[in-house]
Amino acid sequence: MTYGDLDISALPEGRFTVGTDKRFVPHAEGDPARKGTLFISVTPFLVRTPEATVLIDTGLGSWADGRGTEFLLGGLAARGVAPEAVDRVLLSHLHFDHSGGAISPVGADWRPTFPDADYLVQRAEATAEGYAGESERARDLVLQTLDREGQLVWVDGDAELGRFRFEVTGGHTGAHQILRLHTGDLQAVFGGDVLGTPGSATRRYQAKYDVDGAVSQAWRDRLVAEAAENGHLMLFYHSTSRPAAFITDGPRGQHIVEPVDL
């Protein structure tokens, strides 16, 4: 959609089944779910501004069973964007379902998927809580690859880069950050894993996968209230069918999610 002078596109990688083994297995519509698994959707976002072509989070890449970065690159190609045309990659945090597509295997080595982009990462994420096992290995591999190629740009705490504002929330990981996109008097908000689905805007919960569920819920409350009051466009990373929405106040004080097409 066109939002002010921003062009925002969802780049859905589809639905996956995820169990205790932490494997993200692509799920085709109509197929039975793997026993003991949950469904999770993954949707990075492409934002084109008058100044730059920006990617927000990068999907699973090679951390999806049987896949690489072809879904992400195919989505970009369908919108006329080559890997070399991406100027910046903004990462909310470094769990592999958000950062896996940042790098691609080349033979026995790894390279940045977007060779001319700056990758912006919250510095404290390098040692933050919320990483173990494969997630920790992926974080270290992503950071090492980007640093080696001179494409890693650290963000220190809350910061602004032109029309983008980074705000550290913690909650999900120790230094998880959200992104606010400004265009005139309008604002779009990417909530990462603090506010990842439309359903998370209408219910209260504390997730066991958060390092501090109470902090995440406090941020959800804040972001949803701000969106309802100010008309912010919300971008949901873990929703394939409804990746963007406005939030309004209902007649009984509840919040209503009004999806929009991207």
Backbone torsions as a table, in degrees:
resi	resn	phi	psi	omega
1	MET	NA	155.9	170.4
2	THR	-91.3	126.4	-176.8
3	TYR	-132.2	102.7	-168.9
4	GLY	61.9	-127.2	176.3
5	ASP	-103.3	21.1	175.0
6	LEU	-100.6	142.7	170.3
7	ASP	-111.2	114.7	-173.7
8	ILE	-115.2	127.4	179.3
9	SER	-128.0	137.3	170.8
10	ALA	-82.9	144.4	-179.9
11	LEU	-124.1	68.7	-172.8
12	PRO	-65.8	133.4	174.3
13	GLU	-95.8	-2.7	176.9
14	GLY	99.0	-167.6	-178.9
15	ARG	-101.9	149.5	179.7
16	PHE	-134.2	150.7	168.9
17	THR	-96.9	135.5	-177.5
18	VAL	-133.8	128.0	177.6
19	GLY	-119.6	-162.4	-178.6
20	THR	-66.5	-16.8	177.6
21	ASP	-78.2	-6.4	178.2
22	LYS	66.6	13.8	177.3
23	ARG	-82.1	131.9	175.2
24	PHE	-97.1	102.3	-176.7
25	VAL	-102.8	119.7	-179.8
26	PRO	-55.5	139.0	-177.0
27	HIS	-119.1	121.6	177.7
28	ALA	-86.6	141.1	179.3
29	GLU	-55.9	129.6	179.1
30	GLY	95.6	-18.7	177.7
31	ASP	-76.8	148.7	176.6
32	PRO	-68.1	150.7	176.8
33	ALA	-74.8	150.3	173.2
34	ARG	-65.0	139.5	-178.9
35	LYS	-59.8	134.4	176.3
36	GLY	75.0	23.8	-178.8
37	THR	-121.3	165.1	174.2
38	LEU	-115.9	158.5	174.2
39	PHE	-88.9	135.7	173.5
40	ILE	-135.8	133.6	175.8
41	SER	-102.9	154.0	-177.1
42	VAL	-133.6	124.6	-176.3
43	THR	-143.4	95.1	169.0
44	PRO	-67.2	169.7	-180.0
45	PHE	-130.1	139.9	172.1
46	LEU	-102.2	128.5	177.4
47	VAL	-125.0	119.1	175.5
48	ARG	-106.7	120.8	177.2
49	THR	-109.6	169.8	175.6
50	PRO	-60.7	-20.3	-175.9
51	GLU	-101.4	-27.0	-169.3
52	ALA	-157.9	161.4	172.0
53	THR	-108.9	121.2	-168.1
54	VAL	-125.8	140.1	174.9
55	LEU	-114.9	131.9	177.8
56	ILE	-106.9	112.8	-173.5
57	ASP	58.9	161.5	-166.4
58	THR	-129.6	11.4	179.5
59	GLY	71.9	-168.2	-172.4
60	LEU	-84.1	-30.3	-175.2
61	GLY	56.0	-130.1	-176.6
62	SER	-75.6	-1.1	175.8
63	TRP	-88.5	2.6	168.3
64	ALA	-93.5	133.1	-177.2
65	ASP	-56.2	123.1	174.7
66	GLY	76.7	12.0	-177.8
67	ARG	-129.2	167.3	168.9
68	GLY	-128.1	-137.9	-179.1
69	THR	-93.7	11.9	-174.1
70	GLU	-64.2	-31.8	179.5
71	PHE	-69.0	-43.6	178.7
72	LEU	-63.9	-48.2	-178.8
73	LEU	-67.4	-33.9	176.8
74	GLY	-66.0	-40.1	176.7
75	GLY	-63.4	-40.0	177.2
76	LEU	-67.2	-43.6	-179.7
77	ALA	-60.5	-37.5	179.2
78	ALA	-63.5	-20.0	178.4
79	ARG	-106.5	14.6	174.3
80	GLY	76.3	25.0	-176.7
81	VAL	-116.9	117.9	175.2
82	ALA	-85.2	157.8	178.5
83	PRO	-55.1	-36.0	-178.5
84	GLU	-70.6	-15.0	-176.8
85	ALA	-87.6	-9.7	179.4
86	VAL	-78.0	122.7	-176.8
87	ASP	-88.6	-37.8	-176.9
88	ARG	-141.5	144.9	171.8
89	VAL	-121.4	121.8	-178.5
90	LEU	-106.3	122.6	-175.2
91	LEU	-111.4	123.9	-179.8
92	SER	-69.4	-37.8	174.7
93	HIS	-165.6	-174.8	-167.5
94	LEU	-117.7	19.7	167.2
95	HIS	-60.1	145.6	-169.7
96	PHE	-66.7	-19.6	177.0
97	ASP	-76.4	-8.9	176.6
98	HIS	-110.3	-25.9	-174.2
99	SER	-119.0	-4.4	-174.7
100	GLY	-58.8	-36.5	-179.8
101	GLY	-76.8	-0.6	179.0
102	ALA	-68.0	-26.5	-178.5
103	ILE	-130.4	157.4	-177.9
104	SER	-134.0	142.6	177.4
105	PRO	-73.2	134.3	175.1
106	VAL	-127.9	100.3	-172.1
107	GLY	63.2	-126.8	179.5
108	ALA	-92.8	4.5	-175.9
109	ASP	-115.3	-180.0	177.0
110	TRP	-127.8	147.1	178.4
111	ARG	-136.9	153.2	173.4
112	PRO	-59.5	135.2	179.9
113	THR	-66.0	-29.6	-177.9
114	PHE	-116.9	97.0	-165.0
115	PRO	-68.4	-19.2	-177.5
116	ASP	-112.5	11.4	-175.5
117	ALA	-95.4	148.0	164.2
118	ASP	-85.9	133.6	177.1
119	TYR	-104.6	117.9	-175.7
120	LEU	-100.8	121.7	-173.8
121	VAL	-132.3	138.9	174.3
122	GLN	-66.3	123.2	-172.7
123	ARG	-56.5	-40.5	-176.3
124	ALA	-67.0	-15.8	178.0
125	GLU	-64.8	-22.7	-178.1
126	ALA	-61.8	-26.7	-178.8
127	THR	-129.8	16.5	-173.4
128	ALA	-73.6	158.8	170.8
129	GLU	-67.0	159.4	174.8
130	GLY	104.3	11.6	-179.6
131	TYR	-128.3	135.4	176.1
132	ALA	-159.6	158.2	174.8
133	GLY	57.3	-131.8	-176.7
134	GLU	-64.6	-32.0	178.5
135	SER	-64.4	-40.5	177.4
136	GLU	-68.4	-41.5	178.7
137	ARG	-61.4	-43.0	179.7
138	ALA	-64.7	-43.2	177.6
139	ARG	-56.3	-49.0	-177.4
140	ASP	-64.9	-38.1	-179.9
141	LEU	-66.9	-42.8	177.7
142	VAL	-61.3	-48.4	-178.3
143	LEU	-64.7	-43.0	-179.6
144	GLN	-63.1	-42.1	-178.9
145	THR	-66.0	-46.7	-178.7
146	LEU	-66.1	-39.7	-179.8
147	ASP	-66.5	-43.0	-179.8
148	ARG	-59.9	-37.2	-178.4
149	GLU	-88.3	3.6	177.3
150	GLY	71.1	25.7	-176.0
151	GLN	-112.9	3.6	-179.6
152	LEU	-88.7	124.2	177.8
153	VAL	-119.8	118.2	-178.8
154	TRP	-80.7	142.3	170.5
155	VAL	-111.2	131.9	-177.8
156	ASP	-110.0	99.2	179.2
157	GLY	70.4	-161.7	178.0
158	ASP	-63.2	136.0	-174.8
159	ALA	-157.0	161.9	176.8
160	GLU	-123.5	140.2	174.0
161	LEU	-132.7	95.8	-176.1
162	GLY	59.9	-122.5	-177.6
163	ARG	-87.1	1.4	178.7
164	PHE	-102.9	134.6	175.5
165	ARG	-121.1	130.0	177.1
166	PHE	-99.1	132.8	175.9
167	GLU	-131.1	123.6	179.5
168	VAL	-77.1	126.4	178.2
169	THR	-107.8	-28.0	-167.6
170	GLY	61.7	-150.2	176.5
171	GLY	83.4	-70.1	-179.0
172	HIS	-75.2	-56.4	165.3
173	THR	-118.8	173.6	-174.6
174	GLY	-62.4	-28.4	-177.8
175	ALA	-132.3	29.4	174.8
176	HIS	-52.2	140.7	178.7
177	GLN	-129.4	150.1	171.6
178	ILE	-103.1	167.9	-178.9
179	LEU	-128.3	133.1	174.3
180	ARG	-112.6	130.0	-178.7
181	LEU	-110.9	122.1	-176.0
182	HIS	-105.8	135.9	173.6
183	THR	-144.5	101.8	-173.9
184	GLY	61.4	-128.7	178.0
185	ASP	-89.1	2.7	-177.9
186	LEU	-96.5	154.9	178.4
187	GLN	-141.7	132.5	169.8
188	ALA	-109.1	142.4	-175.0
189	VAL	-126.2	125.6	174.5
190	PHE	-102.9	113.8	-173.2
191	GLY	-91.4	1.9	-179.8
192	GLY	55.2	-131.9	-179.9
193	ASP	-97.4	3.2	170.5
194	VAL	-78.6	-37.3	177.6
195	LEU	-137.4	80.2	-168.1
196	GLY	-97.9	-14.7	-177.7
197	THR	-139.9	158.6	174.5
198	PRO	-58.4	-37.0	-180.0
199	GLY	-62.9	-29.8	-179.7
200	SER	-71.0	-13.3	177.7
201	ALA	-83.3	-13.0	-173.2
202	THR	-119.7	5.0	177.9
203	ARG	-141.3	158.8	179.6
204	ARG	-107.7	135.9	-179.7
205	TYR	-164.3	163.4	170.6
206	GLN	-124.3	119.1	-172.6
207	ALA	-87.2	139.2	-179.8
208	LYS	-70.1	-17.9	179.8
209	TYR	-86.3	-1.5	175.4
210	ASP	-89.0	148.0	174.2
211	VAL	-74.6	-24.5	176.0
212	ASP	-149.3	92.4	-176.3
213	GLY	-62.7	-31.6	179.9
214	ALA	-67.2	-39.0	177.8
215	VAL	-65.2	-43.5	178.0
216	SER	-60.5	-43.3	179.8
217	GLN	-64.8	-39.2	178.0
218	ALA	-61.1	-39.3	177.4
219	TRP	-69.8	-37.5	175.4
220	ARG	-59.8	-46.1	178.5
221	ASP	-56.6	-46.0	-177.9
222	ARG	-64.7	-48.4	-176.0
223	LEU	-65.5	-40.3	179.8
224	VAL	-67.3	-41.9	178.4
225	ALA	-63.6	-42.7	177.5
226	GLU	-62.7	-41.3	-178.7
227	ALA	-64.8	-42.5	-179.9
228	ALA	-66.9	-37.8	-177.6
229	GLU	-76.2	-37.4	-170.6
230	ASN	-110.8	-2.1	177.7
231	GLY	74.8	30.4	179.6
232	HIS	-67.6	143.9	170.6
233	LEU	-83.2	126.5	-178.0
234	MET	-103.8	135.5	179.9
235	LEU	-112.4	122.6	-173.0
236	PHE	-109.7	113.0	-174.7
237	TYR	-69.3	-33.9	-174.8
238	HIS	-101.0	29.8	174.8
239	SER	-129.1	115.7	178.3
240	THR	-82.6	-38.9	-174.8
241	SER	-81.9	-28.8	-178.9
242	ARG	-136.0	69.2	-173.8
243	PRO	-76.6	-10.3	-179.8
244	ALA	-141.8	146.2	-177.8
245	ALA	-163.4	158.7	164.8
246	PHE	-101.7	156.6	-179.5
247	ILE	-122.5	131.5	178.9
248	THR	-125.5	163.5	176.0
249	ASP	-87.1	130.4	177.9
250	GLY	-83.1	171.4	-176.0
251	PRO	-66.8	-19.9	-178.9
252	ARG	-108.7	19.9	178.0
253	GLY	86.5	-2.5	178.4
254	GLN	-83.2	163.7	177.3
255	HIS	-96.0	141.3	-180.0
256	ILE	-116.8	129.1	178.9
257	VAL	-95.2	124.2	-177.8
258	GLU	-115.5	97.4	-175.1
259	PRO	-64.3	151.4	173.1
260	VAL	-130.2	156.3	-178.5
261	ASP	-84.7	139.2	172.1
262	LEU	-117.2	NA	NA
